Amino acid sequence: MADLAQIPDAELRGKIVRTIQMLAVDAIELSKSGHPGTPMGAADLALVLWTRAMRFDPTHPDWPGRDRFVLSVGHASMLLYSMLHLTGYDLRLDELKRFRQRHSRAAGHPERGVCPGVETTTGPLGQGFATAVGMALSGRMLSARMGSDGPALPGDYRVYVLSSDGDMMEGITYEAASLAGNLGLGNLIVVYDSNRITIEGATDLSQGEDIAARFAAMGWHVQSVDGYDAAGVEMALDIAAAEVNRPSLVIARTVIAHGAATREGSEASHGAPLGAEEVRLTKVKLDWPLEPTFLVPDDVRAYFAQVKDACVARRLSWERDFDAWRTAHPDLAANLDSMNSTETPDDLASLLLVAASKDAGKATRNQASRALQAAAGCLPSLVGGSADLGPSNMTWIDGGGSVVRGDFAGRTLHFGIREHAMGAAVNGMTLQGSFRVYGSTFLVFCDYLRPALRLAALMEIPSIFVFSHDSFHVGEDGPTHQPIEHLWMLRSIPGMTVFRPADPVEVAAAWSYALARDHGPTCIVTTRQAVPAFDRPSGNGIDAALRGASVVRDCAAGNQPDLIVVATGSEVASCMEAAAAVEADAGIRIRIVSMPSLERFRAQDVEYRLSILPKGIPVAVVEAGSSVGWWQLAGSNGTVLGLDHFGACGPANVLNEEFGFTSQAIGDRLVSWWNSTR
């Protein structure tokens, strides 16, 4: 591991550690909010990581050759902000003085896009750890595509994680650790800050397993070290970096609020400022000036200036080597540029439509699978997989090969039955930037991905999630596997775009939108059961579907509809058939609107929205799921034909009849409601 700067002598090193600690203490005290314990206890670890282990350049935070650092223990954010400030990132001292305040880059938990040097938004414990697994996996897959003939390649980075006792209690951590161990991600190094304290007290109140043995059993290389032995920590990190076939866990024993006057080792330092008197006593104990606050001594500044210069020099050297590689390997360089581009072929949507149409009349999962294969054929960066449901989701990439330990050149990922980890890993791979990544499972299991879905939307990253088996039509598996409220859970996430397509046109629109999107995640929700094909009006194609809603059936020319029926997914075809019968039998003129994406429809201008849903005409919404969100569209003079109770075990056709979603039943329900309101 190459030196970034000279090792400071013991006196200067102690002063640097105190600077890191006191920047955190002063910021938390000024804001009257925060977690001082871990920044104080892990300052020594941070110093070794940032000056002896990691490769980065504060003047180019997005340098592709950098190592990634993930603060999975997100509540210790002031530790990260202290290091970013000291090492020269664009994070001024004034920002630290506004810690946790509105519009400060130093938010309560690290937020990607707000503060330079923050690789991923962390907060919910375990999410950072699992996201880092995706980052490491993406590096291995990129290296497999670029070869190894060069000293500087974008995939040859390491991912360093600082984790906590809390991370080690979260289930997602073990899902992700199991996946990383099975794949042998030797570019992943986790430093476990083991201070054995949580908010409620000592960890033995709630945890007693041998974590080292647990990780070793999952195929990790495990070391234990005194967190205050700088040479020992550096040696452990060197050994971890040399271990290329297994992920590494370095268990560093530390003391929470190390150095505090009376709260050292106490849970009282975990989730609240130390308090003015404790801060005063601590500074006296550590021989640190009481004033000024936010002190960075000149010799500490000078040391980090050397670190910064060394970082810049290392990056420039890497770029020279990388340029030489590009010259020597123009084809590989062109492939890399293509992978890093967000552009898609101009004819992508039409290609996807041709493919999806081959399964017209079948389940939309079949149509979506056809579209996926076509997309994979023209987008080499497209990779993804399922939580052990590939044959059911139909999300294999045919002929793409599997990503397995020792062979990362494939395109189909096998996440195993680890939905929590899958969601975060997809985000981590997306954050790396070279791949368009999707993960898939049954819609009912999207609950397991909820934190990762939310973080993808919060970070505005284009992760793709494919959820099949989208309604009670799952049938015999029963109510545990029949999603009811899940579509509205997804739609309720700000920035999430959800597509529930009804036919090949909408399937092609959904995939083309997801693949072209560069800000924000997309969910594509598909059926298990076959969906009858229906004829769309002339000119009503992918462009109309991309607007979120379009009229797929209208009254005779010149006639104003009496009723507008909005439907999604498999209910569109049923409503089309129902409308014809209702018009013939009851004389109610009906317009059918297919609305594959409510979010896309809301994004259209007022003129377009009113052309689809004119004012004054009653609206009925039909969807085989919870009605809760549709009432805003239907309004007080409309109705929603949904399902506001759990499903049941039985054949899909039997449930369809019982729950009132056959075309006959939909027509009868609409007429009954219509007559009751007249």
N, C-alpha and C positions, 0 to 999 in steps of 0.2 A: 504494500500500500504506500504510494508515493506521499512524501511530506508536502503539506500545503504551506507550512511556515515553520520556523524554528520552534522547538519546544520551549515554552517559557520556563524560567527558573521557578523554584518553589514559591518565592515571595510574590512574583508577578502572577503566577497561576492562582494563588489564593486570592489576590486582588481581583482577578478576572471573574472568578467564581462568585465573589461577594458582589461584584457589579451586576452580574446576571441575576442573582437573587434579589438585590435591592431594587433593581429596575422593576421587577415583578411586584415586590412588596409595596413600593411607592405608588405604582399605577393602581393596584387593587385598593390600597388605602384611600387614594384620591377619589376613586369612583365609588367607594363604599360598597363594592360588589366584586366577587371573584373568588378564586381558589388559590391561595398562596402556598399551600403545603407542598404540592408536587413541584412547582417551579423552584422552590427552595431545596427540596430534597434531591431533585434530578439535575441541578445546574452543573454538577461535575460531569455527569454523563453527556449532557448537551455540549459541553466544551470539547470533549474528546470526539464526539460525533462530527461536529462542525469544523474542527480544525485538524483532525487527524485521520478521518475516515471518508467523509463524503466528498464527492466531486460535484462542484456547482460553480456558478459565476453570478454574483449578485447584480452585475451590470447587464446580464442577458438571462433573465429568470427562465425563459422558455428554451434555452439552448438544448437541442435534442440529445446531446451526449451527457447531460447531467444525470447524476443519481437523483432518485426521487425520495423525498422525506415525507412521511405521513405521521402526524401527531394523532394517533388513535385515541389517546387520552386527551380529548379535545378541551376539557375544562381547564387544562394546564396551558391554555393559549398564551398566557404572558411569558411562558418560557420560550415559546416559538417566536413571539414578537421581539423579545429581548435579543435573541440570536439573529433574527433578520435585521434588526436595527444595527447591531454591533458589526455584523459582517458586511454591511454596506448596501443592503437592499433599499429600495425607495420607500422607506418607512421612517419618517422623521420622528424625532423625540417628541414633538408636539402631538403626534398621533398616539404615542404611548400615554401621554398625559390626558388624552381623551378616551382612554380605554373604556370600552363598553358603552360609549356615548353615541348618540345618533350621528351618522355619517362618518364616524371614525373608521379607518382601515383596521384598527385593532378591535375587532368585534369580540363579543363574549366567547364565542367558539370560532375557530378558524373558518373563514369563508373564501372559497375559490372565487376569483374574479374581483374580490374586494381588496385583498392584500397580496402584493407580489410575493412570490415564494411559497404561497400556499397551494399545494398540489390538488387538494380535494377538501371539500367541506366535511368537517367532522364534528360530531356532537354526540349522537347516540352511540354508546360504547359498543365496540365490536365492528361497527360499520367501517371505520378507518382500516382496521386490520384486514377485513375481508376485501375492501376495495384495493388494498395494496397487493393482495394475491392476484387480482386481475391485472394490475399494472405489471407485476413480475411476469405473469403468463404472456402478456402482450409482448414484452421484451424478448422472451424466448422464441415466440412465434415469428417476430420480426427478424431476429438473428437467423432463424432457419431459412428465411427467404432471401436474406442478403449474403449468406455465406460467412466465412471467417477469414477471408483473405484481406486483412487490413487491421491496423492497430486502432482505428477509430471508426466505429459503426454505431448508428443510432440505437440499435437494439442491445448493445453491450453496456447496459447500465445496471445498477443495483437499486433495489428498493429497501430503504431503511425505515423501520417503524418503531416509534416509541409507544409502548403499550403499558397497561396498568393492571392492577388487581381486578378492577372492574371489568376490563376487557376479558380477563380470564374467566369471569363468571358468566359472560353472555354466551348463549348457545351458538350464535352466528360465528363466533370466533372458532369454535371447534369444527363446525362445518367447513369453514374456509381453511383451517389448518389441516384438516384431513385431505381436502382437495389438493392443497399445495404439497403435502407430503407424498401423496399418490403420484403426482406429476413430477416430483423431484425438482422443484423450483429453487435451484441453488443460488439464484440471484436475489433471493428474499432473505433479509436479515432483520429479525425482530429483537429489539432490546426491551426486555420486560422489567420495568421499574417496580420492583417488588418491595413496597414499603409496608405491606401487610395491614393497611388501614383503609376503611371505607367510611362513609358518612356516619354510619351507626356505631362504628367502633372497630375493633380488631377483626381481621378477616376470618379468624377461627370461629367467630359467631355463626358463619354461614358457609365456610369452605374449608375442607380438610384434605382434599386429595393431593397426591404428589404430581404437581404440574409438570415437572421435568420428565417423570416417567410417562406421563400421558402423552406429551409431545414426542418423546422418543418412540413410543409405540405407534405413533402416526407417521414415522419415517423422518423425523426431524433430527438435525444435529444439535445437541443441547450442551451448553456450558453454563456454569455458575461462577459468579465473580463478585467481589466486593465493589459496590458502586462508587466508592471513594478512593479506590486504588487505580489511579489514572493509567499507569503502565499496564496493570492487569486488564483493564477494560480495553485498552488499545490492542493488546495482544489477543484478547478474545475476539475482537472485531477483525483482526488480521486473519485469524484462524477461520472465522466464519466466511470471510471473503474468499479464502482459498478452497472452501468446501463448495464445489460446483454442482454436485449431484443431489444435494439435499438442502432444503431450507434450514435456516439456522435460528435458534432461540438462545439469546444470551440473557440469563437471569441475573440481574444486578440487584443485590441486596442494598437497600437504601433506607433512610429514615425520613418520614414525612416532616416537612418544616425544619429540615436540618439546620441547626444553628440558632433557632428561635429561642428566646429567653426562657419561656415557661411552656410553650406549646409544641416543642419538638417531640415528635412521636405521638402526638395526640390528634384524635379525630376533630378536635376543635379548630384545627388549622385547615381542614379540608374544604369547607364550602362557604367560608365567610372571611372578611378581612381580619387581620390580626388585632386591629384596634390600636389607637394612638399610643397608649402606654406600652403595649407589647412591642410595637415597632421601636419605640424609644429604647426600651430595655434591650431589645435584640441588637440594635445598632451599637449600643454601648458594649454589649458582650462581644460583638465581632470587631470592635474598634473601628467602626465605620462612622464617618461624620454625620451628625444629625441634620446638618444643612450644608449645601443645598440638597433637596431631594432630586431624584433622577440623575444622580452624579455618575459621570463616566470619567474617571481619572485620565489624565493625558497619556500616561504610559499604556493604559488599556486601549485607548483610541489608537495609539501608535502601533500596538501589536496587531489589532484587527485591520489596520491599514496594510500591514504586511500580508495578512491572510488574504485580503481582497486582491492585492497585486498578484499573489501566487495563484489565486483562482482565475484571474483574467489570463495570466500567462499559460495556465494549463488549458483553458478553453481555446486560446489562439493556436496552441500547438495541436490540439485535437482537430481543429478546423483545417489546418494545413494537411494533416494526415487524411482527413476525410475528403478534401478536395483531390488529393492524389488518388484515393480509392475511386472517386467518381470518374476521374480521367481514365483509370485503368479498367473500369467496369461500367461502361456507358449503358449497357442494357439493364444491369441491376439498378443503376442510378435512376434510369427512366422508370423502372418498376416502383422504386421507392417514391419518386415524385408523384406517380399515379396513385399510389396508396395513400399518400398524405393529402391528396386533393379531395375536396368535397364535391367536385363536379360529377355529374352523372351524364350518361349519353343522352343526346337530345331526343332520341326515339325510345328511351327506356320504357315509358308508359305504354306505348303501342306494342312493344315487345312483350311486356308483361300481360297485356290484354290478350294477345294471340295465345300465349301459353295458358293463361287461366281459363280461356274459353274452351279449351279442349276438355275440361271437366264441367262444362255448363250443365246444370241440373243435378250435379252431385253436391256433397257437403262443401261448404266454403273452405273448410280445412284442406280439402283436395285441391280446390282452385288456388288457394294461397300457396300450397306446396308447389304447384306448377309455376306460379309467379316467382317463388323463391329460386327455383332451379334456373329460370330464365335470367333472373337478376345475378345469380352467381356466375353465370356464363359470361357476363359482360362487366362484372365488378369483382376483380380478383381480391379486393380488400374485404369482401363480405364473408364473415365467419360467424359461427354461432352454434347453438345447440340447445339441449333440453335437459330438464331435471329428470332424466331417465324415462322420458315419455316420448322420445323421438318417433317411434312407430305410430303412436296415437296422435301426437301433434302434427306429424308428417313434416318435421323440420330438419331432416337430414339434408346435407348438400351432396347430391348423388355424385359419386366419383371423386369427391373432394378429399377423402381420407380422414381418418380420425386423429385428433391431437392426443397423444399418449406420452407417457414418460419416455424420454430419449428421442422422440420423434415429434417435433413441433411444427412440421411443415404442412400438416393437414388443415382442414377447414371446419370439420364438425367437432364441436366440443361436447364432452360427456361430463356434465356437472354432477352426475349422480343424484340421489334423492336428497338434494341440499338446496332447496329453493331460496332460503335466506341468503346463503353464500352466493348463489348464482346471480341474484339481482345486484349485489354489491360488486361482484367480479366483472359483470358486464359493464358497470359504470367505470371500474378501474381500467378496463381495456379501452373503453371509449375515451377516457381522459388521456390515455397515451397518444391517441390520435391517428394511428396508422391503419386502423381497422374500422369497418362498419360492423357493429356487433349486435347480435340479437340473443335473447334467452327466451325459453318457452316452457309452459306448463299448462295445466288445466286452469280455466278461469277461476274456479272455486279456490285454488291455491294461491291466487294473487295476494291473498292476505299475508302469506309468508314473505312476500317481497315488499310489503308496504313501506318500510323505512327506506329501502333502496330506491323505490319508485319516487318517493317524496324528495329524496336527495338529488336524484337525476333532474327532477323538475326545478328544484331550488338552484342547482348549478347550471341549469339551462344547457345540458349536454344531450346529444342526439342518440341516446340509448334506445334500442328497439326491443319491445316485449311482445311476444306472440302468445295469446291465450286462447286455447281451443275448448270445446265442450262447454258452450257458452250459456246454457239454460237448463231448465228442468228436462229438456229433451235428452239429456244423458240417460234418463230412464232407469233401468234396473239397478244401477249402482246406488240409487236412493238419495235421500235429502242431504246426506253428508257431502255428496259430490255434485249436487245441483245448485249452481250459483243463483242467488236471488238479488242480493243487495250489491253485488260486486261491481257491476257496471257503473253505478253511481258513486261507489268509492273511488273508482278510477277517474271519473269525470269531475269529482270534487277537488282533485289535486290541481292547484293553480299551475298553468303552463303545460299540463299534460294534454296531448291530443289523442283522442280515442276514436278508432274506426270500428264499427260493426257492420261489415259489408253484406249486401244482399245478393250480389251476383258477380260474375267475372269483371264487369266494368268497375264496380266499387272495390273489389279485391285489388285490381291493378292500380287503382287510384291510391288505395291505402299503402301499398308497398312502394309505389313511386314517390309518394309524399314522404314516407319515413326515410327512404334512402337519400332523398335530396335535402332533407331538413338538416340544418347545421346548428340550430339552437332549440333545445327542448326535446324531451322524449316522446315517443309514440307507442301506443298500444294498438295491436291489431287483434280483434276478437272474432273467432270463427266457430262455425257449428260442427257438431259431430254428425248430425242427421243430414240427409239429402235435402236440398232446397230447390223447389221447382224453378225452372227457367221461366222468364217472362220477357215480353217484348218491351223495349224502351222506345219512346218517341224518337223520331228522326232528329239528329243533332244533339240528343241527350247522351253524351258519352263521358269520357274520363274528366274532361274539363268541368262538366257540371258536377260530377261526383266530388271533385276536389274542392268545390265550393261548400261542401258539407251537406247540402240538401238540394233536391231537384224534383220537379213534377214528373212522375213516371206514368201517371194516368190522369187525364182531365176530362171534363164534361165535353159534350159536343161543342163545336166551334160557335162562339158567340154567346154561350150560356155561362152564367155565373154559378159556381158551385154553391150548393146549400150547406155543405159540410166538407171540411178538409181533414183527411185522415193522415196523420204522420206515423210512419212505421220505420223500424230498423231491422236489419238482418233478415232472419228467416220469416219474420212476420210480414215483410213487404209482399211476397208472392201470395200469401194467404189473404192479405187485404185487397190485393188486386182482384182476386177471384170473388171475394165477398162484395166488393163494390159493384161489380157487374150484376150480381144477383139482387142486391138491394135496390139499385136503380130500376131494374126490371120489375121487381115485385112491389116496392114501396114508393117508387118515384122520387127518391131522394138523390139529388145530383151530387156526386162525390168526386173530389180531387184526391189523388193519392200522392203523397210526398214521401220519397225515400230519404231518410236523414242518416247517412252512415256516420257522420261526425258532427255532433252538436257544437263542438269547439270551432270547427271550420265554418259552420254556418254563422255563428255569432261574430266571426271575424269579417264577414262580408259587409258591404255598405248597406245603409238603410233601404235604398232603392231596390236592391236585389232581394233583401229579406222580405220586403213588402210584396214583391212580385210573386214570391212563393207562398207567403202567408198574409194575404191582404187583411186589413183591419175590417172588423165587423162580421167576419165569417167564422162560425164556431169551429173549434179544432178538437179533434179526438186523437189521442196518441195511443198506439198499440205496441207494446213491447213485453216479451215474456220474462219479466223481471220486476223489480221494485218500481213502484210508480212515483216514489218520493220526489224526484227532481223534475218530473215532467209537468207538474201542475203549473209551473211558471210559464210554460209554453201554452198549455191548454187554457189557463185562466179560469175565472169563475163561471164562464158560460160554456166551457168545454168539459171534456171528460178524459180519463186515462184508463185504458184497459190493460192493467198490469197484473202482477202477482205479488201480493203483499203478505204472503205466508210461505213457509218452507215447502219444498216439493215432497215427493213421496216415492216409494219404491214401486216400480211397475213399468211395463213396456211404454215406450215414448208415445205411441199412438193412443194408448189408453189414457195416459196423463193429459195428452193434448186435448182429448175430448172432455175429460173431467174438469180441466182447468179453463176450458172455454177458448181455446186458441185454434180450433179448426176454422176453415174459411166460413163454414155454415154458422158456427157458434159466434164468430166475430161479427158476422152480418146480423145475427139475431140480437146480439148485445147492443150493437150500434142503433138498430131500429128501436129497441126497447128504450134506450136512453133518449133517443130523438123524440119519441112519442111522449115520454114523461116530461119533457121540457117545453112542449108546445102548448 
